[in-house]
Amino acid sequence: MRIFLVILVLFVCIAIYQVTLNAFSYIDGAFSYETYLKHWIQVVSEDNHFMNYGFWDEEHTTLREANENLVSKILDMSELRARADATVLDVGCGYGEQDLMWIKELSSGIHLTAIDISVQQIQAASSKNTDERVHFEQCDALEIAERFSAEQFDVVLSVESAFHYVDRPRFFKGVHTVLKPGGTFVICDIVCASKTPTLLQGLVIKLFSDFLSMPAKNLITGDVWDETLLSSGLELVEVRDITANTFNPYYRHFFNEYVRNKGFPSILGTGLAEFSCAAQPFSYRIAVCKKV
């Protein structure tokens, strides 16, 4: 009887996930980032246009703080702060929040090109941009080798977007093409934590991949991800697993704040947060690569 009740509760949680995510994130059957921001992210974090899990620690305990902390760490690992000049490509820039944040911390000789497949997001980013060193451009991440010149960039950055791509290996090869010899590629990406997920984790993987357009071919573990990256010709210099600072603190903060701000019973937020943490099947990694 107890097992039956547990299973029932799990399926109720999954049903709530599916119904609410679809209701507040899709327009005419297509995923809408604008709707997602309005009905999800900005309920928890007002006027926030970041779309990453963030890096949570004792000093960064709100969604925006964690979002900014993550992209700050990406910048640290790129070592761009120490450079007087460089050409930089940010792939999958979304609304450009990280680019507008980064450029303020970089030398005048740094020039940043930021691309995204969404015309609307590029237009929104461009409308906020007042720095001539930053250029926003609509472009498919899989077509960077065709759009840009070979060996054009000193640094390529990718913040939590590559797991969406229908051909992630092609993206990695494109990065290799557009990087100068000795250039740096810094990426944060999401992979599966295990080759054999539990039944519950498998259900969450299905929900996550459907909701956030994560192709089945991208549901790979870290070792396979490493091999895919290396096969592009890039050298893997450093990999950090930051899972403990991403998913679980994000879910606990997000669901409890969302429920509180919506005036729902607090037990709902606690339940959704703990369900998300218990069933969380992914690993979150940051990697630094070089073109040799």
FIMI-981016 format. One record per residue: residue number from 1; x negated, y negated, z of N, C-alpha, C in turn. Coordinates in Angstrom, 1 decimal, padded with zeros to 4 digits. Each point is the difference from the previous one (the first is absolute). Layout:
BEGIN
> roza,n_px,n_py,n_pz,ca_px,ca_py,ca_pz,c_px,c_py,c_pz
> NUM,X,Y,Z,X,Y,Z,X,Y,Z;
...
END
This chain:
BEGIN
> roza,n_px,n_py,n_pz,ca_px,ca_py,ca_pz,c_px,c_py,c_pz
> 1,-000.8,001.2,000.0,000.8,-001.2,000.0,-000.9,-001.3,000.0;
> 2,-001.0,000.0,000.8,-000.9,-001.1,000.1,-000.7,-000.2,-001.4;
> 3,-000.4,001.0,-000.6,-000.7,-000.1,-001.3,001.0,-000.6,-001.0;
> 4,001.2,000.4,000.0,001.0,-000.5,-000.9,000.2,-001.5,000.2;
> 5,000.1,-000.4,001.3,000.2,-001.4,000.3,-001.2,-000.9,-000.5;
> 6,-001.2,000.6,000.2,-001.2,-000.7,-000.5,000.0,-000.2,-001.5;
> 7,000.3,001.1,-000.7,000.1,-000.1,-001.4,001.1,-001.0,-000.5;
> 8,001.1,000.0,000.7,001.1,-000.9,-000.3,-000.4,-001.4,000.1;
> 9,-000.7,-000.3,001.2,-000.5,-001.4,000.2,-001.0,-000.4,-001.1;
> 10,-000.9,000.9,-000.4,-000.9,-000.3,-001.0,000.6,-000.4,-001.3;
> 11,001.0,000.8,-000.4,000.7,-000.2,-001.3,000.8,-001.3,000.1;
> 12,000.5,-000.4,001.2,000.7,-001.2,000.1,-000.9,-001.2,-000.2;
> 13,-001.2,000.1,000.6,-001.1,-001.0,-000.1,-000.3,-000.2,-001.5;
> 14,-000.2,001.1,-000.7,-000.4,000.0,-001.4,001.1,-000.6,-000.8;
> 15,001.3,000.3,000.3,001.1,-000.6,-000.7,000.0,-001.5,000.2;
> 16,-000.2,-000.5,001.3,000.0,-001.4,000.2,-001.1,-000.7,-000.8;
> 17,-001.2,000.7,000.0,-001.1,-000.5,-000.8,000.4,-000.3,-001.4;
> 18,000.5,001.1,-000.6,000.3,000.0,-001.5,001.1,-001.0,-000.3;
> 19,001.1,000.0,000.8,001.1,-001.0,-000.3,-000.4,-001.4,000.2;
> 20,-000.7,-000.3,001.1,-000.3,-001.4,000.2,-001.1,-000.5,-000.9;
> 21,-001.0,000.8,-000.3,-001.1,-000.4,-000.9,000.6,-000.3,-001.4;
> 22,000.8,000.9,-000.4,000.6,-000.2,-001.4,000.9,-001.2,000.0;
> 23,000.8,-000.2,001.1,001.0,-001.1,000.0,-000.7,-001.4,000.0;
> 24,-001.2,-000.1,000.6,-000.6,-001.3,000.2,-001.3,-000.1,-000.8;
> 25,-000.3,000.9,-000.9,-001.2,-000.1,-000.8,000.1,000.1,-001.5;
> 26,001.3,000.4,-000.4,000.2,000.2,-001.5,001.0,-000.9,-000.5;
> 27,-000.2,-000.4,-001.3,001.0,-000.7,-000.8,000.2,000.7,-001.3;
> 28,001.3,000.4,-000.2,000.3,000.8,-001.3,-000.9,001.2,-000.1;
> 29,-000.3,000.7,001.1,-000.8,001.2,-000.1,-001.5,-000.2,-000.1;
> 30,-000.4,-001.2,000.0,-001.5,-000.2,-000.1,-000.5,-000.7,001.2;
> 31,-001.2,000.5,000.5,-000.6,-000.6,001.2,-000.3,-001.5,-000.2;
> 32,000.5,-000.8,001.0,-000.3,-001.5,-000.1,-000.8,-000.4,001.2;
> 33,-001.2,-000.5,-000.3,-000.8,-000.5,001.1,000.6,-001.2,000.7;
> 34,000.7,-000.8,-000.8,000.6,-001.2,000.5,001.1,000.3,001.0;
> 35,000.8,001.0,-000.3,001.0,000.5,000.9,-000.6,000.7,001.2;
> 36,-001.1,000.8,-000.2,-000.7,000.6,001.1,-000.5,-001.0,001.0;
> 37,-000.6,-001.0,-000.5,-000.6,-001.1,000.8,001.2,-000.6,000.9;
> 38,001.0,-000.4,-000.7,001.1,-000.8,000.6,000.7,000.9,001.1;
> 39,000.3,001.2,-000.3,000.8,000.8,000.9,-000.8,000.9,000.9;
> 40,-001.3,000.1,-000.1,-000.8,000.8,000.8,-001.1,-000.8,000.7;
> 41,-001.1,-000.3,-000.8,-001.2,-000.7,000.5,000.4,-001.3,000.7;
> 42,000.7,-000.8,-000.6,000.3,-001.4,000.6,001.0,000.0,001.1;
> 43,000.7,001.1,000.2,000.8,000.1,001.2,-000.9,000.2,001.2;
> 44,-001.2,000.6,-000.2,-000.9,000.2,001.1,-001.0,-001.1,000.1;
> 45,-000.4,-000.5,-001.1,-001.1,-001.0,-000.1,000.4,-001.1,-001.0;
> 46,000.5,-001.1,000.6,000.6,-001.1,-000.8,-000.9,-000.6,-001.1;
> 47,000.5,-000.1,-001.2,-000.8,-000.6,-001.1,-001.3,000.7,-000.3;
> 48,000.0,001.3,000.3,-001.2,000.8,-000.3,000.0,000.7,-001.3;
> 49,-001.0,-000.3,-000.9,000.0,000.6,-001.3,-001.1,001.1,-000.2;
> 50,-000.6,000.3,001.1,-001.0,001.2,000.0,000.8,001.3,-000.1;
> 51,-000.6,000.9,-000.7,000.7,001.3,-000.1,-001.0,001.1,000.2;
> 52,-000.6,000.0,001.2,-000.9,001.1,000.4,000.3,000.4,001.4;
> 53,-000.5,001.2,000.4,000.2,000.5,001.3,-000.7,-000.7,001.1;
> 54,-001.1,-000.7,-000.4,-000.7,-000.8,001.0,-001.0,000.8,000.8;
> 55,-000.9,-000.6,000.7,-001.0,000.6,000.9,000.4,-000.5,001.4;
> 56,000.5,000.9,000.8,000.5,-000.4,001.3,-001.0,000.3,001.1;
> 57,-000.2,-000.9,000.9,-000.9,000.2,001.2,000.5,-000.9,001.1;
> 58,-000.8,-000.1,001.1,000.5,-000.7,001.2,000.1,-001.5,-000.3;
> 59,-000.7,-000.5,-001.0,000.1,-001.4,-000.3,001.0,-000.4,-001.1;
> 60,000.4,001.0,-000.7,000.9,-000.2,-001.2,001.2,000.9,000.2;
> 61,001.1,-000.6,000.6,001.1,000.7,000.4,001.3,-000.3,-000.6;
> 62,000.0,-001.0,-001.0,001.2,-000.3,-000.7,-000.3,000.4,-001.5;
> 63,001.1,000.1,-000.8,-000.2,000.5,-001.3,-000.9,-000.9,-000.8;
> 64,000.2,-001.3,000.0,-000.8,-000.9,-000.8,-001.5,000.1,000.5;
> 65,-000.2,000.0,001.3,-001.4,000.1,000.5,-000.6,001.3,-000.5;
> 66,000.7,001.1,000.1,-000.6,001.2,-000.5,-000.2,000.0,-001.5;
> 67,000.9,-000.6,-000.8,-000.2,-000.1,-001.4,-001.3,-000.8,-000.3;
> 68,-000.1,-001.1,000.6,-001.2,-000.9,-000.2,-001.3,000.7,000.5;
> 69,000.1,000.8,001.0,-001.1,000.7,000.6,-000.5,001.0,-001.0;
> 70,000.9,000.7,-000.7,-000.4,001.0,-001.0,-000.8,-000.6,-001.1;
> 71,000.6,-001.1,-000.6,-000.6,-000.6,-001.2,-001.3,-000.7,000.4;
> 72,-000.1,-000.4,001.2,-001.3,-000.6,000.5,-001.1,001.1,000.1;
> 73,000.4,001.2,000.4,-001.0,001.1,000.0,-000.4,000.4,-001.4;
> 74,000.9,-000.1,-000.9,-000.3,000.3,-001.4,-001.1,-001.0,-000.5;
> 75,000.2,-001.2,000.4,-000.9,-001.1,-000.4,-001.4,000.3,000.7;
> 76,000.0,000.3,001.2,-001.2,000.4,000.7,-000.8,001.0,-000.7;
> 77,000.7,001.1,-000.4,-000.7,001.1,-000.7,-000.5,-000.3,-001.4;
> 78,000.6,-001.0,-000.6,-000.4,-000.4,-001.3,-001.3,-000.8,000.1;
> 79,-000.3,-000.6,001.2,-001.2,-000.8,000.2,000.0,-001.3,-000.8;
> 80,001.2,-000.4,-000.5,000.1,-001.2,-000.8,-000.3,-001.3,000.8;
> 81,000.3,000.0,001.3,-000.3,-001.2,000.8,-001.5,-000.4,000.0;
> 82,-000.8,000.9,-000.3,-001.5,-000.3,000.0,-000.5,-000.4,-001.4;
> 83,000.9,000.0,-001.0,-000.4,-000.4,-001.3,000.3,-001.4,-000.4;
> 84,-000.9,-000.6,-000.8,000.2,-001.4,-000.4,000.9,000.0,-001.2;
> 85,-000.1,001.0,-000.8,000.9,000.1,-001.3,000.3,001.4,-000.3;
> 86,001.1,000.2,-000.6,000.4,001.4,-000.5,001.3,-000.1,-000.7;
> 87,000.2,000.9,-000.9,001.3,000.2,-000.7,000.7,001.1,000.6;
> 88,001.3,-000.2,000.4,000.7,001.0,000.8,001.3,000.3,-000.7;
> 89,000.4,001.3,000.0,001.3,000.4,-000.5,000.8,000.7,001.1;
> 90,001.2,-000.5,000.3,000.9,000.6,001.0,001.1,000.7,-000.8;
> 91,000.1,001.3,000.1,001.0,000.8,-000.8,001.2,000.3,000.9;
> 92,001.2,-000.3,-000.5,001.2,000.3,000.8,000.2,-001.1,001.1;
> 93,-000.1,-001.2,-000.4,-000.1,-001.1,001.0,001.4,-000.4,000.6;
> 94,001.1,000.5,-000.6,001.3,-000.3,000.6,000.3,-001.5,-000.1;
> 95,000.3,-000.6,001.1,000.3,-001.4,000.1,-001.2,-000.9,000.2;
> 96,-001.2,000.7,000.0,-001.2,-000.8,000.1,-000.4,-000.5,001.3;
> 97,000.6,000.5,001.1,-000.2,-000.5,001.3,-001.5,000.2,000.4;
> 98,-000.6,001.2,-000.3,-001.4,000.2,000.4,-000.9,-000.8,-000.8;
> 99,000.3,-000.3,-001.3,-000.9,-000.8,-000.8,-000.1,-001.4,000.5;
> 100,001.2,-000.6,000.3,000.0,-001.4,000.5,-000.7,-000.1,001.4;
> 101,000.0,001.1,000.7,-000.6,000.1,001.3,-001.6,000.2,-000.2;
> 102,-000.3,000.9,-000.9,-001.5,000.3,-000.2,-000.7,-001.3,-000.5;
> 103,000.6,-000.7,-001.0,-000.8,-001.0,-000.7,-000.4,-001.1,001.0;
> 104,000.8,-000.2,001.0,-000.3,-001.1,001.0,-001.3,000.4,000.8;
> 105,-000.4,001.2,000.0,-001.1,000.5,000.8,-001.2,000.2,-000.8;
> 106,000.0,-000.3,-001.4,-001.0,000.3,-000.9,-000.7,-001.2,-000.5;
> 107,-001.2,000.2,-000.5,-000.8,-001.2,-000.5,000.6,-000.5,-001.3;
> 108,-000.3,-001.2,-000.4,000.6,-000.7,-001.1,-000.4,000.7,-001.3;
> 109,-001.0,000.9,000.0,-000.4,000.7,-001.2,000.7,001.3,-000.3;
> 110,000.9,000.3,000.9,000.8,001.2,-000.1,001.3,-000.3,-000.8;
> 111,000.2,000.9,-001.1,001.2,-000.2,-000.8,000.8,001.3,000.0;
> 112,001.3,-000.1,000.3,000.8,001.2,000.2,001.2,000.1,-001.0;
> 113,000.0,001.1,-000.7,001.1,000.3,-000.9,000.9,001.0,000.7;
> 114,001.3,-000.3,000.2,000.9,000.9,000.7,001.1,000.5,-001.0;
> 115,000.2,001.3,-000.1,001.0,000.5,-000.9,001.0,000.9,000.6;
> 116,001.2,000.0,-000.6,001.1,000.9,000.5,000.9,000.2,-001.2;
> 117,000.7,001.2,000.0,000.8,000.3,-001.1,001.3,-000.7,000.0;
> 118,000.4,-000.6,001.2,001.3,-000.7,000.2,-000.2,-001.5,-000.5;
> 119,000.8,-000.4,-001.0,000.0,-001.3,-000.5,000.5,-001.0,001.1;
> 120,001.0,000.5,000.7,000.6,-000.9,001.1,-000.9,-000.2,001.1;
> 121,-000.8,001.0,000.4,-000.9,-000.2,001.1,-001.2,-000.9,-000.4;
> 122,-000.4,000.2,-001.3,-001.1,-000.9,-000.5,000.5,-001.5,000.0;
> 123,001.2,-000.2,-000.5,000.5,-001.3,000.0,000.1,-000.6,001.4;
> 124,000.4,000.8,001.0,000.1,-000.5,001.3,-001.3,-000.3,000.6;
> 125,-001.0,000.8,-000.3,-001.4,-000.2,000.5,-000.6,-001.3,-000.6;
> 126,000.2,-000.1,-001.4,-000.5,-001.2,-000.7,000.6,-001.3,000.5;
> 127,001.3,000.0,000.4,000.7,-001.2,000.5,-000.6,-000.5,001.3;
> 128,-000.6,000.9,000.8,-000.6,-000.4,001.3,-001.4,-000.3,-000.1;
> 129,-000.7,000.3,-001.1,-001.4,-000.2,-000.2,-000.4,-001.4,-000.3;
> 130,-000.9,-000.5,000.8,-000.5,-001.4,-000.2,-001.6,000.0,-000.3;
> 131,-000.6,001.2,000.0,-001.4,000.1,-000.2,-000.4,000.5,-001.4;
> 132,-000.7,-000.8,-000.7,-000.3,000.3,-001.4,-001.0,001.2,-000.1;
> 133,-000.5,000.5,001.1,-000.9,001.1,000.0,000.8,001.4,-000.1;
> 134,001.3,-000.1,000.2,000.9,001.1,000.0,000.9,000.0,-001.2;
> 135,000.0,001.1,-000.7,000.9,000.1,-001.2,000.8,001.2,000.1;
> 136,001.4,-000.1,000.0,000.9,001.1,000.0,000.4,000.3,-001.4;
> 137,000.1,001.3,-000.3,000.3,000.5,-001.3,000.8,001.3,000.0;
> 138,001.0,000.1,-000.8,000.8,001.2,-000.1,-000.8,001.0,-000.8;
> 139,-000.2,001.2,000.6,-000.7,001.0,-000.7,000.2,001.4,000.7;
> 140,000.2,001.0,-000.8,000.1,001.4,000.5,-001.4,000.4,000.5;
> 141,-000.1,000.6,001.2,-001.2,000.4,000.6,-000.7,001.1,-000.9;
> 142,000.8,000.7,-000.7,-000.6,001.1,-000.9,-000.6,-000.6,-001.3;
> 143,000.1,-001.3,-000.2,-000.4,-000.5,-001.3,-001.2,-001.1,000.3;
> 144,-000.6,000.1,001.1,-001.0,-001.0,000.3,-001.2,000.1,-001.0;
> 145,-000.3,001.3,-000.4,-001.2,000.2,-000.9,000.3,-000.6,-001.4;
> 146,001.3,-000.1,-000.3,000.4,-000.6,-001.3,000.2,-001.5,000.1;
> 147,000.4,-000.5,001.2,000.3,-001.4,000.1,-001.3,-000.8,000.3;
> 148,-000.9,000.5,000.7,-001.2,-000.7,000.4,-001.3,000.6,-000.7;
> 149,-001.0,-000.8,000.0,-001.3,000.4,-000.7,-000.7,001.1,000.9;
> 150,-000.7,000.8,-000.6,-000.9,001.0,000.7,-001.0,-000.8,000.8;
> 151,-000.2,000.5,001.2,-001.0,-000.6,000.9,000.2,-001.5,000.3;
> 152,001.3,-000.4,000.2,000.4,-001.4,000.2,000.0,-000.4,001.4;
> 153,000.2,001.0,001.0,000.2,-000.4,001.4,-001.1,000.5,000.9;
> 154,-000.3,-000.8,001.0,-001.0,000.5,001.0,000.7,000.8,001.0;
> 155,001.3,-000.3,000.3,000.7,000.7,001.1,001.5,000.3,-000.5;
> 156,000.5,001.2,000.2,001.4,000.3,-000.2,000.6,000.4,001.3;
> 157,001.2,-000.5,000.3,000.7,000.3,001.3,001.3,000.6,-000.3;
> 158,000.5,000.9,000.8,001.3,000.6,-000.1,000.5,000.3,001.3;
> 159,001.1,-000.7,000.4,000.6,000.1,001.3,001.3,000.7,-000.1;
> 160,000.0,001.3,000.4,001.2,000.7,000.2,001.0,000.0,-001.2;
> 161,-000.5,000.3,-001.1,000.8,000.0,-001.2,-000.3,001.2,-000.9;
> 162,-001.2,000.6,000.0,-000.3,001.0,-001.0,000.8,001.3,000.2;
> 163,000.6,000.3,001.2,000.8,001.2,000.1,001.3,-000.1,-000.8;
> 164,000.4,-001.2,-000.5,001.1,-000.2,-000.8,-000.2,000.5,-001.5;
> 165,-001.3,-000.1,-000.4,-000.3,000.0,-001.4,000.3,001.4,-000.6;
> 166,000.5,000.0,-001.2,000.4,001.3,-000.6,-001.3,000.8,-000.5;
> 167,-001.1,-000.8,-000.1,-001.2,000.7,-000.5,-001.2,-000.6,000.8;
> 168,-000.1,000.3,001.3,-001.0,-000.5,000.9,-001.4,000.2,-000.5;
> 169,-000.3,001.2,-000.6,-001.4,000.2,-000.6,-000.3,-001.0,-001.1;
> 170,000.9,-000.3,-000.8,-000.2,-001.0,-001.0,-000.3,-001.4,000.6;
> 171,000.7,-000.3,001.1,-000.4,-001.3,000.6,-001.4,000.0,000.5;
> 172,-000.4,001.1,000.7,-001.4,000.1,000.5,-001.0,-000.2,-001.2;
> 173,000.3,000.7,-001.1,-000.9,-000.2,-001.1,000.0,-001.4,-000.6;
> 174,001.1,-000.6,000.1,000.1,-001.4,-000.4,-000.8,-000.9,000.9;
> 175,000.0,000.3,001.3,-000.8,-000.8,000.9,-001.5,000.2,-000.3;
> 176,-000.4,001.2,-000.3,-001.4,000.2,-000.4,-000.4,-000.8,-001.3;
> 177,000.9,-000.1,-000.9,-000.3,-000.7,-001.2,-000.1,-001.5,000.2;
> 178,000.8,-000.6,000.8,000.0,-001.5,000.1,-001.0,-000.4,001.0;
> 179,-000.6,000.9,000.9,-001.0,-000.4,000.9,-001.3,-000.2,-000.6;
> 180,-000.8,-001.0,000.4,-001.4,-000.1,-000.4,-000.8,001.1,000.7;
> 181,-001.1,000.4,-000.6,-000.9,000.9,000.7,-000.4,-000.5,001.4;
> 182,000.1,000.9,001.0,-000.2,-000.5,001.4,001.2,-000.6,000.6;
> 183,001.1,-000.1,-000.7,001.2,-000.6,000.5,000.6,000.8,001.0;
> 184,000.9,-000.6,000.8,000.7,000.6,001.1,001.5,000.1,-000.2;
> 185,000.5,001.2,000.4,001.5,000.2,000.0,000.4,000.4,001.4;
> 186,000.9,-000.8,000.5,000.6,000.3,001.4,001.5,000.3,-000.2;
> 187,000.4,001.1,000.5,001.4,000.4,-000.1,000.5,000.6,001.3;
> 188,001.3,-000.4,000.3,000.7,000.7,001.1,001.2,000.7,-000.7;
> 189,000.1,001.3,000.4,001.0,000.8,-000.8,000.6,001.1,001.0;
> 190,001.0,000.6,-000.5,000.8,001.0,000.8,-000.1,001.3,-000.6;
> 191,-000.4,001.1,000.8,000.0,001.3,-000.5,000.7,000.9,001.0;
> 192,000.2,001.3,-000.3,000.6,001.0,000.9,-001.0,000.4,001.0;
> 193,000.5,000.2,001.2,-000.9,000.4,001.1,-000.3,001.5,000.0;
> 194,000.9,000.8,-000.6,-000.2,001.4,000.0,000.4,000.6,-001.3;
> 195,-000.6,001.1,-000.4,000.4,000.8,-001.2,001.3,000.8,000.3;
> 196,000.2,000.2,001.3,001.2,000.8,000.3,000.8,-000.8,001.1;
> 197,000.8,-000.9,-000.5,000.8,-000.8,001.0,001.1,000.9,000.6;
> 198,000.4,-000.4,001.2,001.2,000.7,000.6,001.2,-000.3,-000.8;
> 199,001.1,000.7,000.3,001.3,-000.2,-000.7,000.4,-001.4,000.2;
> 200,-000.1,-000.6,001.2,000.4,-001.3,000.2,-000.8,-001.0,-000.7;
> 201,-001.3,000.2,000.0,-000.9,-000.9,-000.8,000.2,000.1,-001.4;
> 202,000.4,001.1,-000.5,000.3,000.2,-001.4,001.2,-000.8,-000.4;
> 203,001.0,-000.1,000.9,001.2,-000.8,-000.3,-000.3,-001.5,000.0;
> 204,-000.9,-000.4,000.9,-000.4,-001.4,000.1,-000.8,-000.4,-001.3;
> 205,-000.9,000.9,-000.4,-000.8,-000.2,-001.2,001.0,-000.2,-001.2;
> 206,001.0,000.8,-000.1,001.0,-000.1,-001.1,000.7,-001.4,000.1;
> 207,000.4,-000.4,001.2,000.7,-001.3,000.2,-000.9,-001.1,-000.4;
> 208,-001.3,000.1,000.5,-000.9,-001.1,-000.2,-000.4,-000.1,-001.5;
> 209,-000.2,001.1,-000.6,-000.4,000.0,-001.4,001.1,-000.5,-000.9;
> 210,001.2,000.3,000.3,001.2,-000.5,-000.7,000.2,-001.5,000.2;
> 211,-000.1,-000.4,001.2,000.3,-001.4,000.4,-001.0,-000.9,-000.6;
> 212,-001.3,000.3,000.2,-001.1,-000.9,-000.4,-000.7,000.4,-001.3;
> 213,000.7,000.8,-000.8,-000.5,000.4,-001.3,-001.4,000.5,000.1;
> 214,-000.2,001.1,000.8,-001.3,000.6,000.1,000.1,001.3,-000.9;
> 215,-000.6,000.0,-001.1,000.0,001.2,-000.9,-000.5,001.3,000.7;
> 216,000.6,001.1,-000.4,-000.3,001.3,000.6,-001.5,000.3,-000.2;
> 217,-000.6,-000.4,-001.1,-001.4,000.2,-000.2,-000.9,-000.7,001.0;
> 218,000.5,-001.1,000.6,-000.8,-000.7,001.0,000.1,000.5,001.4;
> 219,000.8,001.1,000.2,000.2,000.6,001.3,-001.2,001.0,000.2;
> 220,-001.2,-000.6,000.2,-001.2,000.8,000.1,-000.6,-000.3,001.4;
> 221,-000.9,000.9,000.4,-000.8,-000.3,001.3,-001.2,-000.8,-000.3;
> 222,-000.7,-000.4,001.1,-001.1,-000.9,-000.2,-001.2,000.6,-000.7;
> 223,-000.2,001.3,000.1,-001.1,000.6,-000.7,000.2,000.0,-001.5;
> 224,001.2,000.2,-000.4,000.4,-000.1,-001.5,-000.1,-001.4,-000.5;
> 225,000.4,-000.9,000.9,-000.1,-001.5,-000.4,-001.4,-000.4,-000.2;
> 226,-000.9,000.5,000.9,-001.4,-000.3,-000.1,-000.6,000.5,-001.4;
> 227,000.4,001.3,-000.3,-000.5,000.6,-001.2,000.5,-000.8,-001.3;
> 228,001.3,-000.5,000.1,000.5,-000.7,-001.1,-000.7,-001.4,-000.2;
> 229,-000.3,-000.6,001.1,-000.8,-001.2,000.0,-001.4,000.2,-000.6;
> 230,-000.6,001.0,000.5,-001.4,000.3,-000.5,000.0,000.3,-001.5;
> 231,001.0,000.7,-000.5,000.1,000.4,-001.4,000.1,-001.2,-000.9;
> 232,000.4,-001.2,000.6,000.0,-001.2,-000.9,-001.3,-000.6,-000.2;
> 233,-001.0,000.5,000.7,-001.4,-000.5,-000.1,-000.4,-000.9,001.1;
> 234,000.9,-000.3,000.9,-000.3,-000.9,001.1,-000.7,000.9,001.1;
> 235,-000.9,-000.7,000.8,-000.6,000.6,001.1,000.7,-000.3,001.3;
> 236,000.3,000.9,000.8,000.8,-000.2,001.3,-001.0,-000.3,001.1;
> 237,000.0,-001.2,000.5,-001.0,-000.5,000.9,000.5,000.3,001.5;
> 238,001.3,-000.3,000.2,000.5,000.0,001.4,001.5,000.3,-000.1;
> 239,000.5,000.9,000.9,001.4,000.2,000.1,000.4,-000.1,001.5;
> 240,001.0,-000.8,000.3,000.5,-000.1,001.4,001.4,000.5,000.0;
> 241,000.3,000.9,000.9,001.4,000.4,000.3,000.6,-000.9,001.1;
> 242,001.0,-000.8,-000.4,000.5,-001.0,001.0,001.5,000.4,000.3;
> 243,000.3,001.2,-000.2,001.4,000.4,000.2,000.6,-000.4,001.4;
> 244,-000.9,000.2,001.0,000.5,-000.3,001.4,000.4,-001.5,000.1;
> 245,-000.5,-000.9,-000.8,000.2,-001.4,000.1,001.1,-000.5,-001.0;
> 246,000.6,001.0,-000.7,001.0,-000.5,-001.0,001.4,000.5,000.2;
> 247,000.3,001.3,-000.4,001.4,000.4,-000.1,000.7,-000.1,001.4;
> 248,-000.5,000.7,001.0,000.8,000.1,001.2,000.2,-001.3,000.7;
> 249,-001.0,-000.9,000.2,000.3,-001.3,000.6,000.9,-000.8,-000.9;
> 250,-000.1,000.1,-001.3,000.9,-000.7,-000.9,001.4,000.5,000.2;
> 251,000.3,001.3,000.0,001.4,000.5,000.2,000.6,-000.4,001.4;
> 252,-000.8,000.0,001.0,000.5,-000.3,001.3,000.3,-001.5,000.1;
> 253,-000.8,-000.8,-000.6,000.3,-001.5,000.0,001.2,-000.3,-000.9;
> 254,-000.1,000.6,-001.2,001.0,-000.4,-001.0,001.4,000.4,000.4;
> 255,000.2,001.3,000.4,001.4,000.4,000.2,000.5,-000.6,001.3;
> 256,-000.8,-000.2,001.0,000.5,-000.6,001.3,000.4,-001.5,-000.3;
> 257,-000.9,-000.7,-000.7,000.3,-001.4,-000.3,001.2,-000.1,-001.0;
> 258,000.1,000.8,-000.9,001.1,000.0,-001.0,001.3,000.2,000.7;
> 259,000.1,001.0,000.9,001.2,000.3,000.7,000.4,-001.1,000.9;
> 260,-001.0,-000.6,000.7,000.2,-001.1,000.9,000.6,-001.2,-000.7;
> 261,-000.7,-000.4,-001.1,000.4,-001.1,-000.8,001.4,000.1,-000.6;
> 262,000.4,001.2,-000.3,001.3,000.3,-000.6,001.1,000.2,001.1;
> 263,-000.4,000.0,001.2,001.0,000.2,001.1,000.5,001.4,000.1;
> 264,-000.7,001.0,-000.4,000.4,001.3,000.1,-000.5,000.6,001.4;
> 265,000.5,001.1,000.4,-000.4,000.6,001.3,-001.5,000.4,-000.1;
> 266,-000.8,-000.4,001.1,-001.4,000.3,000.0,-000.4,001.4,-000.2;
> 267,000.9,000.9,000.4,-000.3,001.4,-000.1,-000.2,000.5,-001.5;
> 268,000.7,-000.7,-000.9,-000.1,000.3,-001.4,-001.4,-000.4,-000.5;
> 269,-000.5,-001.1,000.4,-001.4,-000.4,-000.4,-001.0,001.0,000.6;
> 270,000.2,000.4,001.3,-000.9,000.9,000.6,000.0,001.4,-000.7;
> 271,001.2,000.4,-000.4,000.2,001.3,-000.6,-000.7,000.0,-001.4;
> 272,000.3,-001.0,-000.8,-000.6,-000.1,-001.3,-001.5,-000.1,000.0;
> 273,-000.5,-000.7,001.0,-001.5,-000.2,000.1,-000.6,001.3,000.4;
> 274,000.5,000.7,001.0,-000.6,001.3,000.4,000.2,001.1,-001.0;
> 275,001.1,000.0,-000.7,000.1,000.9,-001.1,-001.0,-000.2,-001.1;
> 276,-000.2,-001.3,-000.4,-001.0,-000.3,-001.0,-001.4,000.4,000.4;
> 277,-000.3,-000.2,001.3,-001.4,000.3,000.5,-000.2,001.5,000.0;
> 278,001.1,000.7,000.5,-000.2,001.5,000.1,-000.1,000.7,-001.3;
> 279,000.7,-000.6,-001.1,000.0,000.6,-001.3,-001.0,-000.5,-000.9;
> 280,-000.8,-001.0,000.4,-000.9,-000.7,-000.9,-001.0,000.9,-000.6;
> 281,000.0,000.2,-001.4,-000.8,001.0,-000.6,-001.3,-000.5,-000.8;
> 282,-000.3,-001.3,000.1,-001.0,-000.6,-000.8,-001.3,-000.4,000.7;
> 283,-001.0,-000.2,-000.7,-001.2,-000.6,000.5,-000.3,-001.3,-000.8;
> 284,-000.5,-001.0,000.8,-000.3,-001.3,-000.6,-001.5,-000.2,000.0;
> 285,-000.5,-000.3,-001.1,-001.5,-000.1,-000.1,-000.4,-001.3,-000.8;
> 286,-001.2,-000.5,000.5,-000.7,-001.1,-000.7,-001.3,000.6,-000.6;
> 287,-000.3,-000.3,-001.2,-001.2,000.5,-000.6,-000.8,-001.1,-000.7;
> 288,-001.3,000.1,000.1,-000.9,-001.0,-000.7,-000.8,000.8,-001.0;
> 289,000.1,-000.4,-001.3,-000.7,000.7,-001.0,-000.9,-001.0,-000.8;
> 290,-001.0,000.6,-000.7,-000.9,-000.7,-000.8,-000.1,000.5,-001.4;
> 291,-000.2,-000.9,-001.0,-000.3,000.5,-001.3,-001.5,000.0,-000.2;
> 292,-000.6,001.1,-000.1,-001.4,000.2,-000.1,-000.5,000.0,-001.5;
END
